[in-house]
Amino acid sequence: MKNDDSPCLLLARDGIFPVTRDIDGNPLPSPPASGFPFPGTIQGEGKLNGIPSLFVRLAGCNLRCAWEGSACDTPHAAAGATGTRSLPAREVAGIVARNRDNIRHVVITGGEPLLQPDGVEALCHALRRHFPFHVTVESNATRYEERVAGVADLMSLSPKLSSSAPASAAGHHAARLRPDVIQRYISHARERGKDFQLKFVYATGSDVHEIHELLASLRDWTNEDILLMPLGNTPALSRQNAILAAGHAIRNGWRYCDRLHVSLFGDREGV
């Protein structure tokens, strides 16, 4: 398939998941990591928790998250990731379309997708040429890309708190939190009738104080837009933090956000 006019995307090694067919509709030689003999999984986080979805995972990130007891939950998509591959956005959309079945939602995640804004914008347009998918773009909210916000249905923003900093943290700390960028996404969503969410990882009690400080600097959000999610890339670690996270969510009127995919599938890639 010739795609010279379509920007390329650098995909993580799980890339497009879970799928059972190639771009021509032929069965793939191996079943999805989900263990199901059909395409799709569920969105495990955020406002759309539990919704059947297909995922496109891009490689590369500008942050270096490493919480105490839990590294980045997608190291295979972080900076310096191995096993990556490059595909034209139009081809990625074609593979998604071949695996649509009853799925209406596509999630573009990472890594940090907004390091590849040309490809993400092109992918959103290409997806909708096949079907009117609902598209979520997940981001750490350190870069504002209006053209991506304009074609996404839901901007899922995950600002990183100080508990996300690795031992060697100077570069991470300097880049991890951009209230001005977050506000631009909120304002864009409000002005255009789109949706957004602010999704925070809860690792320690000081996280809640930081969230309040950040929210005090922002406007035009509601409690329903704020989600608190327990730290944990394994079921055991997620359960360890879940009750505390839920308690803080209740006391502050925020949404509690489970990590449903971790509960169901553990820390496997491609689920």
C-alpha positions, 0 to 999 in steps of 0.5 A: 500500500502506497502512503507517501502523502500520509505522515508516519507514526512511530509505534511502540512494540504493541503498536495497534492493539488488541487486533486479530487482522492485518490491513487486508483483513487476513488473520494474524498468526498469533492471538491478542495478548488479551486472550480473546479470539476477537479484536478490542479491549476495554478502556481501563481508566478515566471517564470512559472506563469500561468502554470497548476500545482499540488502542494505538500506542505511540513510542517516545516520551519527554518525561522520565516517570519513576514512582517509588515502588513502580516505574513507568507502566509503559516502559516499552513506549518511553524514551529509548524504547526498543522494538518500535516500528514506523507506519503511515497514519493512513495504514494505522487507520486501515488496520484499526478499521479492519478490526472495528467489529462493534467497537466505536472508541479509539484511544491514541496513547503512549509514551507521549503522542503529542511528540508526533502531532502531524501523525496524530492529527492525520490519524484522527482524520484517517480514522474518521474517513473509515467510521465516525470513531470517538477518539481519545488522545492521552497526554501528559499535558506538557505540550499544547497542540491545538490542531490535535485538540481540534480533532480529538473528542476527549483530551485525557490529560495526566499531569505528573506530580512530584511523586513521579520524579526519579532519583535523578529528577532535574529534567523531569521536574523542569518539564513535568507540570505546565498549568498554562498548557493545561488551561489552554486545553480546558479553554479549548474544550469549553469553547468548542463543546468538547470534553477533557479530563484531568487524571492524576496518579495517587501515590502519596498523601502529598499528591492531594495537596499538589492537586489542590494547588494546581486546580487553584491555578486553573478555571472552568473545570468541575469536580467531575473532570478530576479523576484520582487513580491509584498508583500500580502497574500490578493488581497487588500494588493497585489494590494497595493504593486503591482505598486511600485514593478512593477516600481522597476522591470521596472527600474532595468530590472528585471521581475515583478512577480504577485501573480496570485493565490492570485488574483484569489483565495484570501488567501485560502489554497489548491489553 
